[in-house]
């Protein structure tokens, strides 16, 4: 499964309020200088830094942003 496919699967789990929100980290930690997003998890640096301190609702907001970012990408 590619990192993008993994993110799509995790995004679905993130919406399940019966379980903790999963981390979007897929161990591909490289920032794109053009977009400012991690090429693995599609978070910006502030989202990455803040993740551990976020509550579940805050994490779901980040997941929504990731899903929107992924939906605008070709392929």
QUINORPE-V365040 format. One record per residue. PSI is psi in degrees with one decimal (* if undefined). D_CENTER is the distance of its C-alpha to the mean C-alpha in whole Angstrom. Layout:
psi: {PSI;PSI}
d_center: {D_CENTER;D_CENTER}
This chain:
psi: {133.2;161.6;-39.2;-41.0;-39.6;-43.7;-42.4;-42.5;-43.2;-34.4;-37.4;-42.6;-33.0;-23.9;-10.0;106.1;-2.3;-7.6;155.7;148.0;125.5;152.2;141.6;-0.7;128.1;20.8;33.8;79.6;89.0;123.1;135.5;116.4;-25.4;-46.7;-23.5;13.2;150.0;134.9;-12.3;-53.8;-7.1;23.6;154.5;171.0;-37.4;-38.8;-38.0;-47.9;-39.6;-15.4;-48.7;-20.0;-4.6;148.6;174.6;-39.8;-39.4;-38.6;-37.0;-34.0;-42.6;-42.5;-38.1;-42.4;-42.2;-45.7;-41.4;-42.1;-43.6;-36.4;-16.9;-0.9;141.4;149.0;*}
d_center: {16;14;11;10;12;10;7;9;11;8;7;11;12;10;12;15;17;19;17;14;11;9;7;4;7;9;12;12;12;14;13;15;17;18;14;13;10;9;10;8;5;5;5;9;11;12;9;9;13;12;10;13;15;13;15;13;14;12;9;9;10;6;5;8;8;5;7;10;9;9;12;14;14;17;18}
